[in-house]
Amino acid sequence: MTVQELDERLAAVAAFVPSGARLADIGADHAHLPLALAAKGQIAHAIAADANEGPFEAARRSVQAAQMTDVIDVRLGDGLAALAPGEADVVSIAGMGGSLIVHILEAGAAV
């Protein structure tokens, strides 16, 4: 997956991720964003987290198929609870409604 293959929404999100970032993609679904950024060499590491088993498994399969398991960790977890404090310096929470994003940020304030 390359940045050029991202849809318009994810390409816009990718443009905000600084080079060398440790990215946490919350609600990662198939992990398209971290995969594209890793393939481009733009991120140092990523955590692709999803609260639901189906999307988590889809992300896990995508990362394994792309042979990116050394750069991208896939985790099953609810919002920022999937992270430890200091693990990421950039967080992507895209494709969700505003109230859910606010809830995720409030619940994960310590992270």
Kinemage of the C-alpha trace (Angstrom):
@kinemage 1
@onewidth
@group {chain A} dominant
@subgroup {mainchain}
@vectorlist {calphas} color= white
{ca met a 1} P 0.000 0.000 0.000
{ca thr a 2} L 1.497 3.312 -1.023
{ca val a 3} L 0.412 6.824 -0.136
{ca gln a 4} L -0.713 7.186 -3.745
{ca glu a 5} L -3.117 4.248 -3.204
{ca leu a 6} L -4.814 5.828 -0.180
{ca asp a 7} L -8.263 7.288 -0.689
{ca glu a 8} L -8.565 11.056 -0.548
{ca arg a 9} L -9.476 11.125 3.158
{ca leu a 10} L -6.563 8.948 4.293
{ca ala a 11} L -4.134 10.714 1.955
{ca ala a 12} L -5.104 13.991 3.661
{ca val a 13} L -4.465 12.404 7.071
{ca ala a 14} L -1.127 10.984 5.877
{ca ala a 15} L 0.001 14.472 4.853
{ca phe a 16} L -0.135 15.539 8.518
{ca val a 17} L 2.135 12.727 9.779
{ca pro a 18} L 5.678 14.018 10.238
{ca ser a 19} L 8.667 12.058 9.031
{ca gly a 20} L 10.039 9.647 11.623
{ca ala a 21} L 6.829 9.633 13.658
{ca arg a 22} L 5.725 6.885 16.009
{ca leu a 23} L 2.116 6.654 14.843
{ca ala a 24} L -0.888 5.232 16.638
{ca asp a 25} L -3.761 4.624 14.218
{ca ile a 26} L -6.895 4.209 16.316
{ca gly a 27} L -9.731 2.453 14.509
{ca ala a 28} L -7.184 1.178 12.002
{ca asp a 29} L -9.530 -1.250 10.230
{ca his a 30} L -7.264 -2.766 7.516
{ca ala a 31} L -4.231 -0.672 8.613
{ca his a 32} L -4.077 1.155 5.276
{ca leu a 33} L -2.646 4.367 6.764
{ca pro a 34} L 0.268 2.829 8.692
{ca leu a 35} L 1.015 0.428 5.835
{ca ala a 36} L 1.228 3.257 3.309
{ca leu a 37} L 3.388 5.395 5.574
{ca ala a 38} L 5.678 2.476 6.455
{ca ala a 39} L 6.084 1.552 2.776
{ca lys a 40} L 7.112 5.146 2.082
{ca gly a 41} L 9.575 5.079 5.005
{ca gln a 42} L 7.809 8.036 6.594
{ca ile a 43} L 7.247 6.497 10.043
{ca ala a 44} L 9.624 4.904 12.522
{ca his a 45} L 6.935 2.667 14.006
{ca ala a 46} L 3.167 2.307 14.148
{ca ile a 47} L 0.516 0.781 16.317
{ca ala a 48} L -2.649 -0.112 14.453
{ca ala a 49} L -5.422 -0.546 17.023
{ca asp a 50} L -9.041 -1.495 16.653
{ca ala a 51} L -11.692 -2.273 19.265
{ca asn a 52} L -13.464 -4.865 17.128
{ca glu a 53} L -12.232 -8.373 16.386
{ca gly a 54} L -13.059 -8.314 12.638
{ca pro a 55} L -11.142 -5.126 11.785
{ca phe a 56} L -8.312 -6.168 14.136
{ca glu a 57} L -7.935 -9.466 12.249
{ca ala a 58} L -8.104 -7.654 8.892
{ca ala a 59} L -5.316 -5.305 10.007
{ca arg a 60} L -3.236 -8.198 11.349
{ca arg a 61} L -3.541 -10.067 8.038
{ca ser a 62} L -2.726 -6.938 6.009
{ca val a 63} L 0.394 -6.185 8.054
{ca gln a 64} L 1.576 -9.794 7.859
{ca ala a 65} L 0.937 -9.954 4.102
{ca ala a 66} L 2.956 -6.764 3.595
{ca gln a 67} L 5.749 -8.197 5.773
{ca met a 68} L 5.638 -5.098 7.973
{ca thr a 69} L 5.363 -6.783 11.389
{ca asp a 70} L 8.709 -5.299 12.406
{ca val a 71} L 7.356 -1.755 11.887
{ca ile a 72} L 3.627 -2.091 12.686
{ca asp a 73} L 2.143 -3.634 15.836
{ca val a 74} L -1.514 -4.598 15.528
{ca arg a 75} L -3.506 -4.493 18.737
{ca leu a 76} L -7.034 -5.278 19.821
{ca gly a 77} L -8.068 -2.510 22.170
{ca asp a 78} L -10.564 0.240 22.825
{ca gly a 79} L -9.242 3.611 21.708
{ca leu a 80} L -6.117 4.905 23.366
{ca ala a 81} L -6.372 2.149 26.007
{ca ala a 82} L -4.454 -0.002 23.490
{ca leu a 83} L -1.390 2.215 24.083
{ca ala a 84} L 0.987 2.813 26.950
{ca pro a 85} L 1.946 6.414 27.722
{ca gly a 86} L 4.790 7.584 25.490
{ca glu a 87} L 4.459 4.819 22.863
{ca ala a 88} L 3.308 7.196 20.142
{ca asp a 89} L 3.941 10.818 19.333
{ca val a 90} L 1.269 11.071 16.613
{ca val a 91} L -2.288 9.737 16.843
{ca ser a 92} L -4.710 9.283 13.973
{ca ile a 93} L -8.391 8.907 14.831
{ca ala a 94} L -10.136 9.141 11.475
{ca gly a 95} L -13.362 7.836 10.016
{ca met a 96} L -15.396 8.138 13.214
{ca gly a 97} L -17.985 10.589 14.383
{ca gly a 98} L -16.980 13.629 16.382
{ca ser a 99} L -18.577 12.506 19.643
{ca leu a 100} L -16.769 9.142 19.504
{ca ile a 101} L -13.457 10.882 18.824
{ca val a 102} L -14.040 13.198 21.804
{ca his a 103} L -14.831 10.155 23.978
{ca ile a 104} L -11.640 8.374 22.843
{ca leu a 105} L -9.516 11.442 23.563
{ca glu a 106} L -11.095 12.085 26.970
{ca ala a 107} L -10.865 8.435 28.039
{ca gly a 108} L -7.235 8.235 26.915
{ca ala a 109} L -6.019 11.587 28.237
{ca ala a 110} L -3.234 9.901 30.262
{ca val a 111} L -1.775 8.397 27.093
